[in-house]
Structures are given as structure tokens and as C-alpha cells.
Amino acid sequence: MMPHRQRHPPTGGMPHDGCQARRSASDASSVVVVTDAPQASARTATAARPGGTDRPYRQLAWALGALIVAVVLAATFPAWQFKVPYAVMLTSTYLLTWGPLVIALVATVLFWRQFLRFRPVDIYLGIMIGVVARAVGIIVQFLGTGRMPSSDLMLGGISGVYIFTTLIAPIVIAPLIEEPFFRGLLQGSLDRVLRPWGSLIVTAVVFTLVHTIADGWSWMLIVTLLAFALLSGYVTQQTKRIAPAIIGHAVFNGLAALIAWPW
């Protein structure tokens, strides 16, 4: 049997050593609970937050996997020599390249959608990105060739396919797919494992290389794309929004279509 415990403490003298020990232990326990609670809450919030630190490489793995598949498809599909018009081949290459990127975006939507906020200033920032990057491209081409950009591509006249590959795909669809992927998913996930300048440079180089695979290697194209990628990536890092990059991508490609349009 347990010894009988006195219901009321003695009225005089120092408290019993056992009572003091139990009280000290109780006080210490209270201190631990009060001190650790905010830390535990912070850890729980971090784990529950989309893109938290619980799986720092999951989004990056999706991005790299999608890039590998997209590059392989873009590089090999035209080499299959299907007997179809060049415009159809180009359209098919667009779709095959974007497919893996869209799958990766859907799989990681909770991570990259945090960049989808919009502010009115994003319109100004986007126009600035597109105009400055396209101006760099014009200057580079003039210095490299001695002439200004002009229409070099005619796909059998202006047709529905020509309008899709010249206007709809690069100005409307490409910004809405590529910017969430490159500036949102890829650069955002790299920001968690690299320094900001490191993720900015790596994303810009990858973006440039992917776009030069289908269009052919040209130092003028590389410089132009790299200027756009660095500028849009930097603005995305500073604002934590991809709206400026999306608008800038549309303006950048829109100016190219305007210059190359067969007037």
C-alpha cells in the first residue's frame, strides 16, 4: 500500500525537502513547456507550409526530370524526318516540349503558385524586361551582322499554322507555361539550395540552352536569351512574383514577331 499522504502541509517551518523537490521539478517542467511551445509550433507550420523545408529537393527533382524529358523530345523529334510540313513539325515540337513542363507544374502546384500574386507595377516591370532584352538582341545582331533584324521565315505564306507558331505560341502560350516553370518552379527550388545569384545564373543558363537546342546554336541568340533570362529572373527574385516575367516574356516575343512579320 502507498503511505498515507498528509492532505494539508505543516503550518510552520521550512517546507519538506520532498515537497521542494517536487515543486522544483514541476516549475522546471512548466518552463520547458512554455519555452518549447513556440519552437514546436514553428516547426509544425514550416512542415505544413507549401514548399517547406521537409522535402527541399522534391520540387527540384520534378523540374530537372521535366527538363530532361523536354530536351530529349525537342532534340530527337525533328530528327525523325516525318514527311510533314515544317510548320506542322515546329508546332509538334512546341507541344512535345511544353508537355513535360506542364506535368511538372501540375505536380508541384502548391509550391510555385505562391509566385502568382499580381501588382499593377508588374505591368511596368514586364514591359521594361521585354523592351530592354529585345533592345539587347537588336544591338547584338546589328554588331554581329551589320544589319537590323528582319523577316527571315516564311512558312508558305500567312496561314493558321504560321499565326500559331509566330503569334499565339510564343506570345500567349509560352509565357504562361515557361515562366511559371523556369522562374517559379526551377529558380524557386534552386533558391532553397543555392545562393540567390547562383540560382539566378543556373536558371538563366538552362533557359538559354533549352531554347537554343531547337533554334540552332548562335552566339547572338545566346546573348539575347541570356539577357532576357537574367533580367526576368532578377526581377522575380526581388518581387517574389512571376507576373513581371510573364508580361516581359510576352513583350519580348511580341516585339520579335512585330519585327519579323511579313508586312
MIVEX-792180 format. One record per residue (C-alpha): y, z, x. Coordinates in Angstrom, 3 decimals, m for minus. Example, Ala and Ser with C-alpha at 12.3 -4.5 7.8 and 13.67 -1.06 7.14 Angstrom:
! residues 2
REC         py         pz         px
REC     m4.500      7.800     12.300
REC     m1.060      7.140     13.670
This chain:
! residues 263
REC         py         pz         px
REC      0.000      0.000      0.000
REC      3.558     m0.625      1.038
REC      5.580      2.512      1.901
REC      7.958      3.648     m0.771
REC     11.471      2.233     m0.113
REC     14.381      4.513     m0.906
REC     16.402      2.983     m3.742
REC     19.782      4.400     m2.590
REC     20.877      4.736      1.044
REC     21.848      8.113      2.501
REC     25.385      9.176      1.701
REC     26.344     10.320      5.146
REC     25.936      9.488      8.837
REC     25.285      6.127     10.591
REC     23.151      3.508      8.798
REC     19.498      3.408      9.709
REC     18.604      1.126     12.622
REC     16.206     m0.885     10.416
REC     18.906     m1.475      7.828
REC     21.338     m2.536     10.540
REC     18.809     m4.992     11.982
REC     18.077     m6.452      8.564
REC     21.790     m6.749      7.804
REC     22.493     m8.408     11.145
REC     19.649    m10.852     10.574
REC     20.980    m11.562      7.085
REC     24.516    m12.137      8.434
REC     23.228    m14.425     11.171
REC     21.240    m16.380      8.624
REC     24.348    m16.787      6.496
REC     26.334    m18.063      9.456
REC     23.667    m20.636     10.273
REC     23.606    m21.919      6.704
REC     27.390    m22.194      6.465
REC     27.689    m23.877      9.859
REC     24.853    m26.408      9.475
REC     25.521    m27.492      5.899
REC     28.345    m29.975      6.673
REC     26.307    m31.475      9.508
REC     23.270    m31.905      7.268
REC     25.454    m33.486      4.591
REC     26.957    m35.858      7.132
REC     23.504    m36.881      8.355
REC     22.370    m37.477      4.773
REC     25.474    m39.521      3.985
REC     25.038    m41.606      7.120
REC     21.425    m42.364      6.313
REC     22.291    m43.264      2.722
REC     25.297    m45.429      3.607
REC     24.549    m49.186      3.683
REC     24.164    m50.226      7.276
REC     23.877    m46.638      8.502
REC     22.513    m45.612     11.858
REC     18.976    m45.059     10.581
REC     17.984    m48.670     11.364
REC     20.580    m50.041     13.787
REC     18.653    m53.205     14.655
REC     17.348    m54.262     11.250
REC     20.330    m56.449     10.325
REC     20.494    m57.877     13.841
REC     16.820    m58.849     13.640
REC     17.426    m60.707     10.383
REC     20.415    m62.519     11.901
REC     18.586    m63.580     15.060
REC     15.489    m64.660     13.148
REC     17.542    m66.799     10.780
REC     19.411    m68.355     13.698
REC     16.205    m69.315     15.488
REC     14.767    m70.971     12.392
REC     18.029    m72.765     11.599
REC     18.416    m74.095     15.143
REC     14.826    m75.348     15.253
REC     15.227    m77.137     11.932
REC     18.598    m78.628     12.864
REC     17.303    m79.845     16.225
REC     13.975    m81.265     15.076
REC     14.619    m82.648     11.600
REC     16.754    m85.658     12.680
REC     14.177    m86.467     15.372
REC     11.503    m87.094     12.758
REC     13.061    m90.548     12.208
REC     12.784    m90.687      8.461
REC     13.709    m94.089      7.077
REC     16.653    m92.825      5.056
REC     20.393    m93.490      5.322
REC     22.286    m91.487      7.892
REC     24.291    m89.790      5.139
REC     21.102    m88.507      3.493
REC     19.811    m87.316      6.863
REC     23.078    m85.475      7.514
REC     23.008    m83.869      4.071
REC     19.400    m82.751      4.562
REC     20.298    m81.250      7.937
REC     23.110    m79.267      6.284
REC     20.755    m77.847      3.683
REC     17.960    m77.023      6.120
REC     20.372    m75.292      8.494
REC     22.019    m73.194      5.800
REC     18.734    m72.194      4.161
REC     17.661    m69.523      6.698
REC     21.220    m68.167      6.857
REC     21.321    m67.694      3.097
REC     17.950    m65.927      3.156
REC     19.197    m63.532      5.842
REC     22.389    m62.841      3.868
REC     20.446    m62.062      0.707
REC     18.068    m59.766      2.611
REC     20.950    m57.787      4.143
REC     23.492    m57.968      1.327
REC     24.063    m54.191      1.328
REC     25.197    m54.411      4.941
REC     27.585    m57.359      5.106
REC     29.157    m57.099      1.643
REC     31.363    m54.309      2.985
REC     33.441    m57.095      4.562
REC     34.185    m58.773      1.212
REC     37.381    m56.877      0.426
REC     40.433    m59.078     m0.077
REC     44.126    m58.546      0.567
REC     46.941    m61.045     m0.147
REC     47.783    m61.080      3.569
REC     44.349    m62.613      4.184
REC     45.683    m65.943      2.888
REC     48.347    m65.978      5.578
REC     45.890    m64.878      8.255
REC     43.400    m67.552      7.197
REC     45.979    m70.331      7.304
REC     47.064    m69.131     10.723
REC     43.462    m69.181     12.028
REC     42.784    m72.688     10.732
REC     46.063    m74.233     11.852
REC     46.063    m72.674     15.325
REC     42.411    m73.539     16.007
REC     42.843    m77.122     14.781
REC     46.012    m77.488     16.879
REC     43.994    m76.408     19.920
REC     41.437    m79.086     19.079
REC     44.076    m81.805     18.774
REC     45.682    m80.829     22.073
REC     42.307    m80.704     23.838
REC     41.314    m84.136     22.530
REC     44.647    m85.643     23.487
REC     44.388    m84.231     27.004
REC     40.778    m85.374     27.315
REC     41.028    m88.854     25.794
REC     44.701    m89.714     25.796
REC     44.706    m90.355     22.040
REC     45.072    m88.378     18.850
REC     42.108    m87.721     16.523
REC     41.417    m90.474     14.022
REC     38.718    m91.640     11.636
REC     35.614    m92.421     13.692
REC     32.944    m92.078     10.997
REC     32.331    m94.335      8.031
REC     29.137    m93.897      6.078
REC     29.130    m97.262      4.326
REC     32.427    m96.615      2.571
REC     33.639    m93.721      0.442
REC     30.735    m92.607     m1.728
REC     29.438    m89.444     m3.292
REC     27.457    m88.612     m0.161
REC     30.500    m89.239      2.031
REC     32.620    m86.942     m0.123
REC     29.929    m84.251      0.018
REC     29.455    m84.414      3.802
REC     33.186    m84.753      4.555
REC     34.850    m82.542      1.950
REC     32.543    m80.365     m0.147
REC     30.067    m79.251      2.524
REC     32.470    m78.440      5.388
REC     35.437    m77.190      3.349
REC     33.800    m75.331      0.441
REC     30.159    m74.513      1.194
REC     30.230    m73.948      4.965
REC     32.930    m71.230      4.938
REC     31.179    m69.330      2.139
REC     27.842    m69.292      3.988
REC     28.688    m69.335      7.681
REC     31.491    m66.755      7.755
REC     29.526    m64.012      5.928
REC     26.640    m64.764      8.285
REC     28.404    m65.101     11.651
REC     31.440    m62.850     11.247
REC     29.835    m60.464      8.722
REC     26.128    m60.106      9.493
REC     25.812    m61.212     13.124
REC     29.068    m59.870     14.562
REC     28.951    m56.790     12.340
REC     25.451    m55.874     13.514
REC     26.336    m56.611     17.145
REC     29.321    m54.268     16.826
REC     26.806    m51.429     16.433
REC     25.013    m52.135     19.725
REC     27.752    m53.695     21.897
REC     31.380    m53.070     22.701
REC     33.831    m54.900     20.381
REC     34.717    m57.540     22.972
REC     31.025    m58.074     23.718
REC     30.069    m58.701     20.082
REC     33.114    m60.951     19.674
REC     32.203    m63.149     22.656
REC     28.477    m63.306     21.878
REC     29.108    m64.293     18.245
REC     31.686    m66.920     19.221
REC     29.348    m68.481     21.797
REC     26.400    m68.522     19.385
REC     28.568    m70.052     16.650
REC     29.767    m72.754     19.047
REC     26.316    m73.585     20.381
REC     24.773    m73.823     16.918
REC     27.474    m76.256     15.788
REC     27.216    m78.453     18.863
REC     23.456    m78.958     18.524
REC     23.801    m81.329     15.581
REC     27.096    m82.927     16.630
REC     26.251    m83.580     20.283
REC     27.482    m81.896     23.446
REC     31.160    m82.446     24.119
REC     33.400    m80.140     26.109
REC     36.287    m80.942     23.751
REC     34.224    m79.909     20.730
REC     33.018    m76.770     22.509
REC     36.564    m75.675     23.408
REC     37.794    m76.340     19.866
REC     34.950    m74.453     18.174
REC     35.181    m71.599     20.656
REC     38.897    m71.201     19.962
REC     38.257    m71.016     16.227
REC     35.322    m68.608     16.596
REC     37.197    m66.227     18.885
REC     40.285    m66.202     16.692
REC     38.410    m65.692     13.410
REC     36.139    m63.089     14.996
REC     39.087    m61.127     16.384
REC     40.884    m61.095     13.019
REC     37.667    m59.958     11.331
REC     37.288    m57.079     13.787
REC     40.869    m55.966     13.247
REC     40.894    m56.194      9.446
REC     37.215    m55.380      8.729
REC     37.329    m58.254      6.211
REC     35.914    m61.782      6.335
REC     38.326    m63.293      3.795
REC     40.714    m64.468      6.564
REC     37.801    m66.100      8.407
REC     36.579    m67.834      5.231
REC     40.034    m69.198      4.460
REC     40.573    m70.129      8.108
REC     37.241    m71.983      8.210
REC     38.218    m73.988      5.113
REC     41.652    m74.829      6.557
REC     40.159    m75.706      9.958
REC     37.646    m78.155      8.468
REC     40.101    m79.354      5.847
REC     42.594    m80.456      8.499
REC     39.818    m82.302     10.336
REC     38.862    m84.113      7.112
REC     42.510    m84.936      6.468
REC     42.895    m86.449      9.932
REC     39.612    m88.386      9.775
REC     39.981    m89.602      6.194
REC     39.983    m93.427      5.998
REC     43.379    m93.927      4.420
